[in-house]
Amino acid sequence: RQVKSQAENELNKTDWYVVRKAEEDIAIPSTITTHRKAVRTKQAEMETAITNASDTPALETLYTYTEQEDGSVTRPLGKLPTLED
């Protein structure tokens, strides 16, 4: 549910482009459609990983952040793309 909610919140930021396209037939910028597809794709990947977790420790591992060699911090589950990325 949390991943669905996060994806919904991210998509809500650009819903007005879809409404404008439906109401006024003004094209949606390709960067927006690409972003919306990326959010949905990552959401599906994350939901699959969560569903496939065999037990609670496996699920916890998906959410565990670790520092990478370059100093960045990531988790196996990843994160949804944002327009700010």
MMTF fields as JSON, N, C-alpha, C and O atoms, coordinates in Angstrom:
{
  "mmtfVersion": "1.0.0",
  "mmtfProducer": "UNKNOWN",
  "numBonds": 339,
  "numAtoms": 340,
  "numGroups": 85,
  "numChains": 1,
  "numModels": 1,
  "chainsPerModel": [1],
  "groupsPerChain": [85],
  "chainIdList": ["A"],
  "bondAtomList": [4, 2, 8, 6, 12, 10, 16, 14, 20, 18, 24, 22, 28, 26, 32, 30, 36, 34, 40, 38, 44, 42, 48, 46, 52, 50, 56, 54, 60, 58, 64, 62, 68, 66, 72, 70, 76, 74, 80, 78, 84, 82, 88, 86, 92, 90, 96, 94, 100, 98, 104, 102, 108, 106, 112, 110, 116, 114, 120, 118, 124, 122, 128, 126, 132, 130, 136, 134, 140, 138, 144, 142, 148, 146, 152, 150, 156, 154, 160, 158, 164, 162, 168, 166, 172, 170, 176, 174, 180, 178, 184, 182, 188, 186, 192, 190, 196, 194, 200, 198, 204, 202, 208, 206, 212, 210, 216, 214, 220, 218, 224, 222, 228, 226, 232, 230, 236, 234, 240, 238, 244, 242, 248, 246, 252, 250, 256, 254, 260, 258, 264, 262, 268, 266, 272, 270, 276, 274, 280, 278, 284, 282, 288, 286, 292, 290, 296, 294, 300, 298, 304, 302, 308, 306, 312, 310, 316, 314, 320, 318, 324, 322, 328, 326, 332, 330, 336, 334],
  "bondOrderList": [1, 1, 1, 1, 1, 1, 1, 1, 1, 1, 1, 1, 1, 1, 1, 1, 1, 1, 1, 1, 1, 1, 1, 1, 1, 1, 1, 1, 1, 1, 1, 1, 1, 1, 1, 1, 1, 1, 1, 1, 1, 1, 1, 1, 1, 1, 1, 1, 1, 1, 1, 1, 1, 1, 1, 1, 1, 1, 1, 1, 1, 1, 1, 1, 1, 1, 1, 1, 1, 1, 1, 1, 1, 1, 1, 1, 1, 1, 1, 1, 1, 1, 1, 1],
  "groupList": [{"groupName": "ARG", "atomNameList": ["N", "CA", "C", "O"], "elementList": ["N", "C", "C", "O"], "formalChargeList": [0, 0, 0, 0], "bondAtomList": [1, 0, 2, 1, 3, 2], "bondOrderList": [1, 1, 2], "singleLetterCode": "R", "chemCompType": "L-PEPTIDE LINKING"}, {"groupName": "GLN", "atomNameList": ["N", "CA", "C", "O"], "elementList": ["N", "C", "C", "O"], "formalChargeList": [0, 0, 0, 0], "bondAtomList": [1, 0, 2, 1, 3, 2], "bondOrderList": [1, 1, 2], "singleLetterCode": "Q", "chemCompType": "L-PEPTIDE LINKING"}, {"groupName": "VAL", "atomNameList": ["N", "CA", "C", "O"], "elementList": ["N", "C", "C", "O"], "formalChargeList": [0, 0, 0, 0], "bondAtomList": [1, 0, 2, 1, 3, 2], "bondOrderList": [1, 1, 2], "singleLetterCode": "V", "chemCompType": "L-PEPTIDE LINKING"}, {"groupName": "LYS", "atomNameList": ["N", "CA", "C", "O"], "elementList": ["N", "C", "C", "O"], "formalChargeList": [0, 0, 0, 0], "bondAtomList": [1, 0, 2, 1, 3, 2], "bondOrderList": [1, 1, 2], "singleLetterCode": "K", "chemCompType": "L-PEPTIDE LINKING"}, {"groupName": "SER", "atomNameList": ["N", "CA", "C", "O"], "elementList": ["N", "C", "C", "O"], "formalChargeList": [0, 0, 0, 0], "bondAtomList": [1, 0, 2, 1, 3, 2], "bondOrderList": [1, 1, 2], "singleLetterCode": "S", "chemCompType": "L-PEPTIDE LINKING"}, {"groupName": "ALA", "atomNameList": ["N", "CA", "C", "O"], "elementList": ["N", "C", "C", "O"], "formalChargeList": [0, 0, 0, 0], "bondAtomList": [1, 0, 2, 1, 3, 2], "bondOrderList": [1, 1, 2], "singleLetterCode": "A", "chemCompType": "L-PEPTIDE LINKING"}, {"groupName": "GLU", "atomNameList": ["N", "CA", "C", "O"], "elementList": ["N", "C", "C", "O"], "formalChargeList": [0, 0, 0, 0], "bondAtomList": [1, 0, 2, 1, 3, 2], "bondOrderList": [1, 1, 2], "singleLetterCode": "E", "chemCompType": "L-PEPTIDE LINKING"}, {"groupName": "ASN", "atomNameList": ["N", "CA", "C", "O"], "elementList": ["N", "C", "C", "O"], "formalChargeList": [0, 0, 0, 0], "bondAtomList": [1, 0, 2, 1, 3, 2], "bondOrderList": [1, 1, 2], "singleLetterCode": "N", "chemCompType": "L-PEPTIDE LINKING"}, {"groupName": "LEU", "atomNameList": ["N", "CA", "C", "O"], "elementList": ["N", "C", "C", "O"], "formalChargeList": [0, 0, 0, 0], "bondAtomList": [1, 0, 2, 1, 3, 2], "bondOrderList": [1, 1, 2], "singleLetterCode": "L", "chemCompType": "L-PEPTIDE LINKING"}, {"groupName": "THR", "atomNameList": ["N", "CA", "C", "O"], "elementList": ["N", "C", "C", "O"], "formalChargeList": [0, 0, 0, 0], "bondAtomList": [1, 0, 2, 1, 3, 2], "bondOrderList": [1, 1, 2], "singleLetterCode": "T", "chemCompType": "L-PEPTIDE LINKING"}, {"groupName": "ASP", "atomNameList": ["N", "CA", "C", "O"], "elementList": ["N", "C", "C", "O"], "formalChargeList": [0, 0, 0, 0], "bondAtomList": [1, 0, 2, 1, 3, 2], "bondOrderList": [1, 1, 2], "singleLetterCode": "D", "chemCompType": "L-PEPTIDE LINKING"}, {"groupName": "TRP", "atomNameList": ["N", "CA", "C", "O"], "elementList": ["N", "C", "C", "O"], "formalChargeList": [0, 0, 0, 0], "bondAtomList": [1, 0, 2, 1, 3, 2], "bondOrderList": [1, 1, 2], "singleLetterCode": "W", "chemCompType": "L-PEPTIDE LINKING"}, {"groupName": "TYR", "atomNameList": ["N", "CA", "C", "O"], "elementList": ["N", "C", "C", "O"], "formalChargeList": [0, 0, 0, 0], "bondAtomList": [1, 0, 2, 1, 3, 2], "bondOrderList": [1, 1, 2], "singleLetterCode": "Y", "chemCompType": "L-PEPTIDE LINKING"}, {"groupName": "ILE", "atomNameList": ["N", "CA", "C", "O"], "elementList": ["N", "C", "C", "O"], "formalChargeList": [0, 0, 0, 0], "bondAtomList": [1, 0, 2, 1, 3, 2], "bondOrderList": [1, 1, 2], "singleLetterCode": "I", "chemCompType": "L-PEPTIDE LINKING"}, {"groupName": "PRO", "atomNameList": ["N", "CA", "C", "O"], "elementList": ["N", "C", "C", "O"], "formalChargeList": [0, 0, 0, 0], "bondAtomList": [1, 0, 2, 1, 3, 2], "bondOrderList": [1, 1, 2], "singleLetterCode": "P", "chemCompType": "L-PEPTIDE LINKING"}, {"groupName": "HIS", "atomNameList": ["N", "CA", "C", "O"], "elementList": ["N", "C", "C", "O"], "formalChargeList": [0, 0, 0, 0], "bondAtomList": [1, 0, 2, 1, 3, 2], "bondOrderList": [1, 1, 2], "singleLetterCode": "H", "chemCompType": "L-PEPTIDE LINKING"}, {"groupName": "MET", "atomNameList": ["N", "CA", "C", "O"], "elementList": ["N", "C", "C", "O"], "formalChargeList": [0, 0, 0, 0], "bondAtomList": [1, 0, 2, 1, 3, 2], "bondOrderList": [1, 1, 2], "singleLetterCode": "M", "chemCompType": "L-PEPTIDE LINKING"}, {"groupName": "GLY", "atomNameList": ["N", "CA", "C", "O"], "elementList": ["N", "C", "C", "O"], "formalChargeList": [0, 0, 0, 0], "bondAtomList": [1, 0, 2, 1, 3, 2], "bondOrderList": [1, 1, 2], "singleLetterCode": "G", "chemCompType": "PEPTIDE LINKING"}],
  "groupTypeList": [0, 1, 2, 3, 4, 1, 5, 6, 7, 6, 8, 7, 3, 9, 10, 11, 12, 2, 2, 0, 3, 5, 6, 6, 10, 13, 5, 13, 14, 4, 9, 13, 9, 9, 15, 0, 3, 5, 2, 0, 9, 3, 1, 5, 6, 16, 6, 9, 5, 13, 9, 7, 5, 4, 10, 9, 14, 5, 8, 6, 9, 8, 12, 9, 12, 9, 6, 1, 6, 10, 17, 4, 2, 9, 0, 14, 8, 17, 3, 8, 14, 9, 8, 6, 10],
  "groupIdList": [1, 2, 3, 4, 5, 6, 7, 8, 9, 10, 11, 12, 13, 14, 15, 16, 17, 18, 19, 20, 21, 22, 23, 24, 25, 26, 27, 28, 29, 30, 31, 32, 33, 34, 35, 36, 37, 38, 39, 40, 41, 42, 43, 44, 45, 46, 47, 48, 49, 50, 51, 52, 53, 54, 55, 56, 57, 58, 59, 60, 61, 62, 63, 64, 65, 66, 67, 68, 69, 70, 71, 72, 73, 74, 75, 76, 77, 78, 79, 80, 81, 82, 83, 84, 85],
  "secStructList": [7, 2, 2, 2, 2, 2, 2, 2, 2, 2, 2, 2, 6, 6, 2, 2, 2, 2, 2, 2, 2, 2, 2, 2, 7, 7, 7, 7, 7, 2, 2, 2, 2, 2, 2, 2, 2, 2, 2, 2, 2, 2, 2, 2, 2, 2, 2, 2, 2, 2, 2, 2, 7, 7, 1, 2, 2, 2, 2, 2, 2, 2, 6, 7, 7, 3, 3, 7, 6, 6, 1, 7, 3, 3, 7, 6, 6, 7, 7, 7, 7, 7, 6, 6, 7],
  "xCoordList": [0.826, 0.0, 0.859, 0.525, 1.971, 2.839, 3.42, 3.458, 3.866, 4.43, 3.353, 3.618, 2.145, 1.04, 0.754, 0.547, 0.744, 0.471, 1.566, 1.274, 2.815, 3.919, 3.857, 4.096, 3.538, 3.42, 2.263, 2.385, 1.145, -0.007, 0.361, 0.012, 1.06, 1.467, 2.374, 2.251, 3.282, 4.191, 3.432, 3.671, 2.521, 1.753, 0.787, 0.518, 0.271, -0.648, -0.015, -0.713, 1.302, 1.995, 1.861, 1.946, 1.651, 1.584, 0.22, 0.058, -0.741, -2.078, -2.686, -3.462, -2.344, -2.947, -2.6, -3.368, -1.451, -1.114, -2.106, -2.526, -2.468, -3.408, -4.789, -5.46, -5.213, -6.511, -6.513, -7.472, -5.445, -5.353, -5.401, -6.022, -4.745, -4.77, -6.196, -6.649, -6.899, -8.268, -9.236, -10.114, -9.082, -10.037, -9.726, -10.639, -8.436, -8.061, -7.215, -6.813, -6.945, -6.13, -4.764, -4.277, -4.163, -2.806, -1.852, -2.04, -0.84, 0.083, 0.757, 1.057, 0.977, 1.725, 3.199, 3.568, 4.057, 5.485, 6.057, 5.675, 6.959, 7.527, 8.249, 8.28, 8.829, 9.492, 8.486, 8.818, 7.273, 6.232, 5.74, 5.603, 5.473, 5.012, 6.094, 5.795, 7.339, 8.453, 8.54, 8.735, 8.397, 8.454, 7.307, 7.527, 6.095, 4.933, 5.095, 4.743, 5.625, 5.878, 6.943, 6.822, 7.979, 9.052, 8.524, 8.919, 7.634, 7.042, 6.254, 6.392, 5.436, 4.619, 5.484, 5.195, 6.535, 7.431, 8.136, 8.195, 8.67, 9.374, 8.41, 8.767, 7.193, 6.187, 5.952, 5.918, 5.793, 5.562, 6.749, 6.563, 7.968, 9.172, 9.221, 9.527, 8.917, 8.958, 7.9, 8.174, 6.696, 5.623, 5.961, 5.651, 6.588, 7.007, 8.058, 7.986, 9.03, 10.076, 9.478, 9.877, 8.53, 7.881, 7.089, 7.173, 6.328, 5.526, 6.411, 6.054, 7.556, 8.45, 9.321, 10.01, 9.308, 10.083, 9.546, 8.35, 10.437, 10.01, 9.589, 8.811, 10.097, 9.753, 10.049, 10.501, 9.789, 9.979, 11.422, 11.641, 12.432, 13.81, 14.136, 14.87, 13.595, 13.835, 13.185, 13.751, 12.003, 11.319, 12.106, 12.254, 12.605, 13.407, 14.65, 15.056, 15.251, 16.449, 16.166, 17.015, 14.974, 14.621, 14.645, 14.938, 14.338, 14.238, 15.506, 15.549, 16.53, 17.748, 18.685, 19.139, 18.962, 19.876, 21.315, 21.658, 22.157, 23.588, 24.361, 23.905, 25.534, 26.377, 27.189, 27.784, 27.206, 27.949, 29.364, 29.677, 30.214, 31.612, 31.725, 32.665, 30.77, 30.828, 30.257, 30.198, 29.832, 29.294, 27.788, 27.2, 27.158, 25.703, 25.076, 25.711, 23.831, 23.112, 21.921, 21.107, 21.825, 20.741, 20.153, 20.705, 19.027, 18.415, 18.04, 17.784, 18.007, 17.685, 16.337, 16.199, 15.361, 14.053, 14.1, 13.257, 15.064, 15.166, 14.164, 13.638, 13.908, 12.94, 12.257, 12.764, 11.122, 10.387, 11.08, 11.597, 11.095, 11.668, 10.779, 9.56, 11.409, 10.685, 11.092, 12.126, 10.294, 10.632, 11.891, 12.583, 12.189, 13.347, 14.645, 15.72, 14.568, 15.779, 16.53, 17.571],
  "yCoordList": [-1.199, 0.0, 1.246, 2.237, 1.202, 2.377, 2.724, 3.895, 1.724, 1.975, 2.541, 3.482, 1.985, 2.506, 3.968, 4.797, 4.27, 5.631, 6.591, 7.701, 6.166, 7.014, 7.26, 8.376, 6.218, 6.376, 7.312, 8.173, 7.135, 8.014, 9.467, 10.351, 9.717, 11.088, 11.679, 12.854, 10.865, 11.358, 11.632, 12.645, 10.734, 10.932, 12.115, 12.796, 12.354, 13.479, 14.813, 15.743, 14.902, 16.149, 16.515, 17.688, 15.516, 15.778, 15.429, 15.455, 15.108, 14.784, 15.926, 15.688, 17.144, 18.275, 18.272, 18.792, 17.695, 17.58, 16.657, 16.925, 15.574, 14.606, 15.235, 15.048, 15.972, 16.654, 17.694, 17.793, 18.454, 19.476, 18.838, 19.376, 17.691, 16.97, 16.523, 16.654, 16.0, 15.52, 16.665, 16.537, 17.762, 18.867, 19.816, 20.323, 20.059, 21.079, 20.54, 21.293, 19.253, 18.588, 19.255, 19.42, 19.63, 20.187, 19.053, 18.357, 18.872, 17.755, 17.728, 18.763, 16.524, 16.322, 16.271, 15.501, 17.068, 17.036, 15.624, 14.897, 15.256, 13.904, 13.618, 12.476, 14.653, 14.427, 13.991, 13.212, 14.492, 14.138, 12.717, 11.938, 12.372, 11.006, 9.99, 8.909, 10.322, 9.43, 9.248, 8.134, 10.338, 10.268, 9.426, 8.583, 9.64, 8.897, 7.402, 6.573, 7.055, 5.637, 5.064, 3.927, 5.838, 5.379, 5.125, 4.155, 5.994, 5.807, 4.504, 3.714, 4.281, 3.056, 1.803, 0.782, 1.882, 0.736, 0.41, -0.751, 1.434, 1.211, 0.729, -0.118, 1.262, 0.808, -0.691, -1.432, -1.132, -2.559, -3.4, -4.467, -2.933, -3.647, -3.758, -4.817, -2.655, -2.647, -3.581, -4.324, -3.544, -4.406, -5.877, -6.714, -6.201, -7.577, -8.022, -9.135, -7.167, -7.51, -7.748, -8.677, -6.913, -7.064, -8.367, -9.117, -8.634, -9.858, -11.102, -12.112, -11.024, -12.18, -12.386, -13.402, -11.456, -11.634, -12.869, -12.969, -13.797, -15.09, -15.037, -15.876, -14.058, -13.947, -12.526, -11.68, -12.283, -10.936, -10.457, -9.309, -11.294, -10.819, -10.437, -9.478, -11.18, -10.841, -9.501, -8.698, -9.272, -7.999, -6.857, -5.792, -7.074, -6.045, -5.698, -4.537, -6.697, -6.467, -5.508, -4.689, -5.605, -4.705, -3.239, -2.355, -2.994, -1.628, -1.149, -0.021, -1.992, -1.651, -0.827, -1.285, 0.385, 1.267, 0.906, 0.622, 0.917, 0.681, 1.743, 2.248, 2.068, 3.061, 2.367, 1.314, 2.967, 2.424, 2.99, 3.928, 2.409, 2.848, 4.332, 5.006, 4.833, 6.242, 7.187, 8.399, 6.617, 7.432, 7.587, 8.095, 7.164, 7.245, 6.168, 5.169, 6.397, 5.46, 4.936, 5.713, 3.62, 3.014, 1.836, 1.39, 1.347, 0.147, -0.759, -0.268, -2.07, -2.979, -2.677, -2.858, -2.228, -1.928, -0.739, -0.616, 0.125, 1.323, 2.374, 2.318, 3.33, 4.382, 4.786, 4.544, 5.391, 5.874, 7.103, 7.931, 7.23, 8.442, 9.644, 9.523, 10.785, 12.031, 13.017, 12.848, 14.019, 15.05, 15.798, 16.35, 15.82, 16.55, 15.8, 16.395, 14.484, 13.679, 14.086, 13.506],
  "zCoordList": [0.0, 0.0, 0.0, -0.65, 0.731, 0.815, -0.559, -0.937, -1.295, -2.625, -3.544, -4.292, -3.501, -4.314, -3.967, -4.853, -2.684, -2.242, -2.704, -3.148, -2.599, -3.034, -4.546, -5.008, -5.306, -6.761, -7.102, -7.973, -6.411, -6.641, -6.373, -7.155, -5.276, -4.938, -6.008, -6.353, -6.53, -7.567, -8.868, -9.526, -9.237, -10.462, -10.349, -11.338, -9.151, -8.94, -9.325, -9.73, -9.198, -9.522, -11.001, -11.364, -11.846, -13.285, -13.889, -15.109, -13.056, -13.556, -14.362, -15.287, -14.024, -14.72, -16.203, -17.013, -16.577, -17.996, -18.709, -19.834, -18.036, -18.608, -18.744, -19.759, -17.736, -17.783, -18.905, -19.67, -18.991, -20.045, -21.43, -22.346, -21.578, -22.856, -23.175, -24.313, -22.181, -22.39, -22.679, -23.532, -21.985, -22.11, -23.265, -23.916, -23.521, -24.498, -25.639, -26.527, -25.622, -26.638, -26.813, -27.931, -25.691, -25.705, -25.358, -24.361, -26.176, -26.022, -24.649, -24.056, -24.178, -22.936, -23.315, -24.202, -22.67, -23.0, -22.827, -21.91, -23.706, -23.667, -22.35, -21.892, -21.744, -20.458, -19.39, -18.498, -19.487, -18.511, -18.759, -17.816, -20.013, -20.282, -19.953, -19.446, -20.235, -19.889, -18.386, -17.899, -17.654, -16.191, -15.64, -14.77, -16.129, -15.633, -15.913, -15.074, -17.083, -17.391, -16.465, -16.009, -16.188, -15.297, -13.887, -13.239, -13.411, -12.077, -12.045, -11.111, -13.054, -13.083, -13.206, -12.582, -14.005, -14.17, -12.857, -12.451, -12.196, -10.928, -9.854, -9.036, -9.849, -8.89, -9.061, -8.078, -10.288, -10.553, -10.1, -9.513, -10.365, -9.929, -8.408, -7.859, -7.74, -6.274, -5.691, -4.749, -6.25, -5.755, -5.976, -5.127, -7.098, -7.363, -6.361, -5.84, -6.087, -5.12, -3.732, -3.03, -3.345, -2.037, -1.997, -1.025, -3.039, -3.103, -3.078, -2.472, -3.732, -3.828, -2.592, -2.495, -1.655, -0.424, 0.305, 0.581, 0.609, 1.153, 2.609, 3.062, 3.348, 4.764, 5.244, 4.474, 6.514, 7.064, 6.959, 6.574, 7.286, 7.116, 5.663, 5.421, 4.711, 3.299, 2.958, 2.216, 3.501, 3.288, 3.927, 3.328, 5.126, 5.806, 4.996, 4.944, 4.366, 3.559, 2.414, 2.061, 1.833, 0.734, 1.159, 0.354, 2.416, 2.935, 3.649, 4.138, 3.712, 4.45, 3.57, 2.522, 4.014, 3.291, 3.603, 4.751, 2.577, 2.757, 1.989, 0.963, 2.504, 1.836, 0.753, 0.982, -0.421, -1.556, -1.57, -0.837, -2.411, -2.505, -2.861, -2.44, -3.634, -4.044, -2.991, -3.199, -1.848, -0.768, -0.801, 0.154, -1.871, -1.942, -1.053, -0.714, -0.69, 0.166, -0.627, -1.126, -0.739, -1.501, -0.734, 0.272, -1.229, -0.679, -1.854, -2.954, -1.633, -2.734, -3.402, -4.611, -2.644, -3.204, -4.148, -5.037, -3.963, -4.78, -4.336, -3.225, -5.214, -4.918, -6.203, -7.298, -6.06, -7.224, -7.802, -7.052, -9.113, -9.691, -9.381, -9.261, -9.256, -9.044, -10.135, -10.781, -10.329, -11.325, -10.928, -11.783, -9.652, -9.159, -9.392, -9.317, -9.678, -9.878, -11.115, -11.423]
}
